[in-house]
Amino acid sequence: MHDPVEVRHLRYFLAVAEAGSFSRAADRLGISQPSVSQQVRDLETGLRVSLFQRRGKRILLTPNGLIFREHARSLLRQLENCLQELGSEPGQSRGILHVGVVPILNVPLMPHLMGLFAKDHPGISLIVEEISSTEIETALEEGRMDVGLGFITRHSPNLLYERLCTDEFALIVPAKHPWAKRRIVDFSELHQQRLLQLPDSFVMRRMTDEICRRHQVRPRTVAEINAIETLLRSLAPLRAAAVMPKIALCGRERLKAVPLRGKQLGLEIGLLRLSDSPTNTAVADFTQLTKIAVPKIIGKSHS
């Protein structure tokens, strides 16, 4: 009696799920479309459920297909890590660690963290993806990432949020801004002031909007820019400011963080991972490293 699921079934299923088409999946796999279709039919027969449904020319996952996709990704990743560890030298960990990081933390934190991690784990390949906080949470829940580095929102009951340190929102200004030499700015003074902001698809923008509502402040948004680096480089040419965590200044000498006086301006930075997922050695070691290194990096950026 054959097992209902084999490794090739997982690979073919995920290829179709990601491509949304049997023909495109076949092209990516380098095999014929009838072969892909037959393997998926065999898989559905073995599982006794339908995994795909047709909507015109589109191929969509059924509710059972969505569930199976999450587990298929996790199983393949575990298998790949296992095979790499079996082929490694004794005592040396091997595998892949997929890390998601929010844009504001990527440049200030990840180069240093990757250097420290690679030094002690030369056999582990790091995949670092800069995406939004919401996308990190979704990727962790779907098993597409191992760990996330971002803000502690506690939006998902399925995730474990581990606090690393706290930061606070400040007024980020260029050196020649009229307020660059201010020791402190009351948040109420930002009413109708020229600000550059992220789009509201960013969690950080939604945080600043809430702070503005709390202080009954309505700044003048000069521009919305969906890239942190571009936004910060645009402050001087546009003679504007931005409300961002102080960590945004890490490694940037021509900008200044002016402290703000107001209510609830702090935010927590932490690690995110799936609550019930087994913690492999790489995740455990990366977690321990960040708990030690990140508070030090944040502290230096504030000094």
C-alpha positions as CSV (number, residue, x, y, z in Angstrom):
1,M,0.0,0.0,0.0
2,H,1.5,3.3,-1.1
3,D,1.7,6.3,1.3
4,P,-0.8,9.1,0.3
5,V,1.8,11.8,0.4
6,E,5.4,11.7,-1.0
7,V,8.0,14.5,-1.2
8,R,7.3,15.0,-5.0
9,H,3.6,15.6,-4.2
10,L,4.5,18.4,-1.8
11,R,6.8,20.1,-4.4
12,Y,4.3,19.8,-7.2
13,F,1.4,21.0,-5.1
14,L,3.4,24.0,-3.9
15,A,4.5,24.9,-7.4
16,V,0.9,24.9,-8.6
17,A,-0.3,26.9,-5.5
18,E,2.4,29.5,-6.0
19,A,2.0,29.8,-9.8
20,G,-1.8,29.7,-9.8
21,S,-1.6,27.6,-12.9
22,F,-0.7,24.0,-13.9
23,S,1.1,25.1,-17.0
24,R,3.2,27.7,-15.3
25,A,4.0,25.3,-12.5
26,A,5.1,22.7,-15.1
27,D,7.4,25.3,-16.8
28,R,9.0,26.1,-13.4
29,L,9.4,22.4,-12.6
30,G,10.7,21.5,-16.0
31,I,8.2,18.7,-16.6
32,S,5.1,18.3,-18.7
33,Q,1.7,19.8,-17.6
34,P,0.0,16.3,-17.7
35,S,2.6,15.0,-15.3
36,V,1.9,17.8,-12.8
37,S,-1.9,17.4,-13.1
38,Q,-1.6,13.7,-12.6
39,Q,0.5,14.1,-9.5
40,V,-1.9,16.6,-8.0
41,R,-4.8,14.2,-8.7
42,D,-3.0,11.4,-7.1
43,L,-2.4,13.6,-4.0
44,E,-6.0,14.6,-3.8
45,T,-7.1,10.9,-4.1
46,G,-4.7,9.9,-1.4
47,L,-5.8,12.6,1.0
48,R,-9.5,12.2,0.0
49,V,-9.9,16.0,-0.3
50,S,-10.0,18.6,-3.1
51,L,-7.0,21.0,-2.9
52,F,-7.7,23.2,-5.9
53,Q,-10.8,24.7,-7.5
54,R,-11.2,26.4,-10.9
55,R,-12.5,29.9,-11.3
56,G,-12.6,30.5,-15.0
57,K,-8.9,30.3,-16.1
58,R,-7.7,30.7,-12.6
59,I,-6.7,27.9,-10.2
60,L,-7.4,28.7,-6.5
61,L,-6.8,26.8,-3.3
62,T,-9.8,25.3,-1.5
63,P,-10.1,25.8,2.3
64,N,-8.4,22.3,2.6
65,G,-5.8,23.4,0.2
66,L,-4.9,26.5,2.3
67,I,-4.4,24.3,5.3
68,F,-2.3,21.8,3.4
69,R,-0.2,24.5,1.9
70,E,0.9,25.7,5.4
71,H,1.9,22.2,6.4
72,A,3.6,21.4,3.1
73,R,5.9,24.4,3.3
74,S,6.8,23.5,6.9
75,L,7.5,19.9,6.1
76,L,9.7,20.7,3.1
77,R,11.7,23.2,5.1
78,Q,12.2,20.7,7.9
79,L,13.3,18.0,5.4
80,E,15.7,20.4,3.7
81,N,17.3,21.4,7.0
82,C,17.5,17.7,8.0
83,L,19.3,16.8,4.8
84,Q,21.8,19.6,5.2
85,E,22.5,18.7,8.8
86,L,23.1,15.1,7.8
87,G,25.7,16.2,5.2
88,S,27.5,18.5,7.6
89,E,30.7,18.0,9.5
90,P,30.2,16.6,13.1
91,G,29.4,19.3,15.5
92,Q,28.6,21.9,12.8
93,S,25.0,23.0,12.3
94,R,23.8,23.4,8.7
95,G,20.5,24.6,7.2
96,I,18.6,27.7,6.3
97,L,17.3,30.4,8.6
98,H,14.7,32.6,7.0
99,V,14.4,36.0,8.8
100,G,11.9,38.7,8.2
101,V,12.7,42.3,9.3
102,V,10.7,45.5,9.2
103,P,12.3,48.3,7.0
104,I,13.1,50.6,9.9
105,L,15.3,47.9,11.6
106,N,16.9,46.3,8.6
107,V,19.8,48.7,8.0
108,P,20.5,49.6,11.7
109,L,20.4,46.0,12.9
110,M,20.8,43.2,10.3
111,P,24.4,43.8,9.0
112,H,25.8,43.5,12.5
113,L,23.5,40.6,13.5
114,M,24.3,38.7,10.4
115,G,28.1,39.1,10.9
116,L,27.9,37.9,14.5
117,F,25.6,34.9,13.5
118,A,27.7,33.8,10.5
119,K,30.9,33.9,12.6
120,D,29.5,31.2,14.9
121,H,27.3,29.4,12.4
122,P,29.2,29.2,9.1
123,G,27.1,26.2,7.9
124,I,23.8,28.0,8.1
125,S,22.6,30.1,5.2
126,L,20.7,33.2,6.1
127,I,17.7,34.5,4.0
128,V,16.8,38.0,5.1
129,E,13.7,39.6,3.7
130,E,12.7,43.2,4.4
131,I,8.9,43.3,4.6
132,S,6.1,45.0,6.7
133,S,5.2,43.9,10.2
134,T,1.9,42.5,8.9
135,E,3.6,40.5,6.2
136,I,6.0,39.0,8.7
137,E,3.2,37.8,10.9
138,T,1.5,36.2,7.9
139,A,4.7,34.6,6.7
140,L,5.3,33.1,10.1
141,E,1.8,31.8,10.4
142,E,2.1,30.2,7.0
143,G,5.4,28.6,7.7
144,R,7.3,30.6,5.1
145,M,9.6,32.2,7.7
146,D,11.4,31.0,10.8
147,V,11.7,34.2,12.8
148,G,10.8,37.9,12.5
149,L,12.3,41.1,13.9
150,G,10.0,44.0,14.3
151,F,7.5,45.7,16.5
152,I,5.6,43.9,19.2
153,T,2.0,44.4,18.2
154,R,0.5,41.2,19.6
155,H,-2.0,41.2,16.7
156,S,-1.8,37.4,16.2
157,P,-2.8,34.9,18.9
158,N,-0.7,32.3,17.0
159,L,2.6,34.1,17.4
160,L,5.1,34.4,20.3
161,Y,6.3,37.9,20.8
162,E,9.6,38.2,22.7
163,R,10.6,41.7,23.8
164,L,14.2,42.8,23.1
165,C,14.1,46.4,24.0
166,T,12.1,49.6,23.8
167,D,12.6,52.7,21.7
168,E,10.6,55.9,21.4
169,F,9.3,58.1,18.7
170,A,11.3,61.3,18.1
171,L,11.3,64.1,15.6
172,I,13.8,63.2,12.9
173,V,15.2,66.4,11.2
174,P,18.1,67.4,8.9
175,A,20.9,69.4,10.3
176,K,19.7,72.7,8.9
177,H,16.1,72.3,10.0
178,P,14.9,75.2,12.2
179,W,14.3,72.8,15.1
180,A,17.5,70.9,14.8
181,K,19.0,72.6,17.9
182,R,15.9,72.3,20.0
183,R,16.4,70.3,23.2
184,I,12.8,69.0,23.2
185,V,9.6,69.6,21.1
186,D,6.1,69.3,22.6
187,F,4.1,67.0,20.3
188,S,1.3,69.6,20.1
189,E,3.8,71.8,18.2
190,L,3.7,69.4,15.2
191,H,0.2,70.6,14.3
192,Q,0.4,71.8,10.6
193,Q,4.1,71.2,10.5
194,R,5.7,69.8,7.4
195,L,6.2,66.0,7.8
196,L,7.2,63.2,5.5
197,Q,5.3,60.0,6.2
198,L,5.1,56.4,5.3
199,P,1.9,55.1,3.6
200,D,-0.8,53.8,6.0
201,S,0.0,50.2,4.9
202,F,3.0,50.5,7.3
203,V,2.3,49.6,11.0
204,M,4.6,52.4,12.0
205,R,2.5,54.9,10.1
206,R,-0.6,53.6,11.9
207,M,1.2,54.1,15.2
208,T,2.1,57.7,14.4
209,D,-1.5,58.4,13.2
210,E,-2.8,57.1,16.6
211,I,-0.3,59.3,18.5
212,C,-1.4,62.3,16.4
213,R,-5.1,61.6,17.2
214,R,-4.2,61.2,20.9
215,H,-2.6,64.7,20.9
216,Q,-5.2,66.2,18.6
217,V,-2.5,67.1,16.1
218,R,-2.9,67.2,12.3
219,P,0.5,67.6,10.6
220,R,0.9,68.8,7.0
221,T,1.9,65.7,5.0
222,V,4.3,67.0,2.4
223,A,4.8,63.5,0.8
224,E,4.1,59.8,1.5
225,I,7.1,57.6,0.7
226,N,7.1,53.8,1.0
227,A,10.9,53.4,1.4
228,I,12.6,54.4,4.7
229,E,15.9,55.3,3.1
230,T,14.3,57.5,0.5
231,L,12.2,59.2,3.0
232,L,15.1,60.0,5.3
233,R,17.2,61.3,2.4
234,S,14.3,63.5,1.3
235,L,14.0,65.4,4.6
236,A,16.7,68.0,3.8
237,P,15.6,68.7,0.1
238,L,12.0,69.0,1.2
239,R,12.8,70.9,4.4
240,A,10.6,68.6,6.3
241,A,10.7,66.4,9.4
242,A,9.5,62.9,10.3
243,V,8.2,61.2,13.4
244,M,10.1,57.9,13.7
245,P,11.8,55.8,16.3
246,K,15.3,56.9,17.3
247,I,16.8,53.8,15.8
248,A,16.2,55.4,12.4
249,L,19.3,57.5,13.0
250,C,21.7,54.6,13.4
251,G,24.5,55.1,11.0
252,R,23.2,58.5,9.7
253,E,25.3,61.5,10.7
254,R,23.4,64.3,8.9
255,L,20.1,63.8,10.7
256,K,19.2,64.5,14.3
257,A,16.5,63.1,16.6
258,V,14.9,65.8,18.7
259,P,13.1,64.3,21.7
260,L,9.3,64.7,21.8
261,R,7.2,65.5,24.9
262,G,3.9,63.7,24.8
263,K,1.8,60.6,25.8
264,Q,2.7,57.0,25.0
265,L,5.6,57.7,22.6
266,G,7.4,54.4,23.3
267,L,7.3,51.2,21.3
268,E,8.6,47.7,21.8
269,I,11.1,46.0,19.5
270,G,11.1,42.2,19.6
271,L,11.3,38.8,18.0
272,L,8.4,37.0,16.5
273,R,7.9,33.3,15.8
274,L,5.1,30.8,15.6
275,S,4.0,29.8,19.1
276,D,3.6,26.0,18.6
277,S,6.5,25.6,16.2
278,P,9.5,23.5,17.3
279,T,12.5,25.8,17.9
280,N,15.4,24.4,16.0
281,T,19.0,25.2,17.0
282,A,19.4,28.0,14.5
283,V,16.3,29.8,15.7
284,A,17.3,29.3,19.3
285,D,20.8,30.6,18.7
286,F,19.6,33.6,16.6
287,T,17.1,34.4,19.4
288,Q,19.9,34.4,22.0
289,L,22.2,36.5,19.9
290,T,19.6,39.2,19.2
291,K,18.6,39.4,22.9
292,I,22.2,40.3,23.7
293,A,23.1,42.4,20.7
294,V,20.0,44.4,19.9
295,P,19.8,46.3,23.2
296,K,23.5,47.3,22.8
297,I,22.9,48.5,19.2
298,I,19.8,50.5,20.2
299,G,21.7,52.0,23.2
300,K,24.5,53.2,20.9
301,S,22.1,54.8,18.5
302,H,20.6,56.8,21.4
303,S,23.9,58.0,22.9
